[in-house]
Amino acid sequence: MADGADIHIDAERAERLKAAAEVAGLSPEAYALQALDRAMDDDWAEALASLEEFDRTGQSVPAEEALETFRRKVEQRRAQRP
């Protein structure tokens, strides 16, 4: 396991990153880290990881169990609202 990583992006993406970071009032590095954190916490990322696991193993989760997990997550998010 790596202790860290350096990511190299092409010039066009670097310019887009710099512009987006400037609008957000952040350094390009801080903006990129926030974007990575959001992407890794994204519910779609979790769903895609589950699909990849199914493709790899052929094992699935019963619909009732999946819906119960979804319901719990919705309730947790609603409870966090002010």
N, C-alpha and C positions, 0 to 999 in steps of 0.2 A: 504494500500500500504506500502510495506516495505521500510525502509530508506536505506537498503543495503542488501547484502547477502553473506554468506560464502558458498563456494562450496567445497565439499569433493570428491576427486577422488581416485580411487584405486591405488595401488602401481605401477602397470605397466604404467598407464597413467601419473602418477606423474614423473616417470623416463623419459618417452617420452617428456613430457612438459619441464623438466629440460634440456634435451639434445637439443631440438629445440630452447629453449631460449638462451642457451649457444652459439649456432651457430649464432643466431641473435644478440648476444651481449647485451641481456636484462636479467632482472631478470625473473624468472618464472611467477611472478605476473603480471609484465608489459606485457610479451608476451601473457599471457592468456587474459588480458584485450584487447589487440590489436586484438586477434583472435575473441573474442566476438563481438567487434565493427564491424569487417569485416563481420562476420556472420549476424549480425543484419542489416547491410547496404546492404547485398547481394540481388541482384535482384531476385534470386530464393526464398529467404525467403519471399519476397513480393508476388511472384506468389503463393507460397504454402499457405500463409495466405489468399489470395484471394480464392483459392480452398477450404480451410477450411470454409470460409465464405459462399461459394456457397453450400457446403455440409450441412451447418447449416440452411441456409435460403431458398435455392432453387432459389435465385435470381442471375441473371447473367448480364453481361455488353454486349451490342451489339458489334459485331466484329469491326465495323467501329470506334466506340469509343475507343476500346482497341488498335487498330492499330494507331489511332491518338495520344493517350497517348504514345505509344512506339516511334512513330516518333519524338515527342517533346523531349523525353528523349535522343534519339540518337543525335538530334541536339544540345541539351544542353551539352552533353559530348564532341561532336566535337568542340563546341565553347570554351571549357575549355582547349583544347590541345594547347601546345605552338606553 
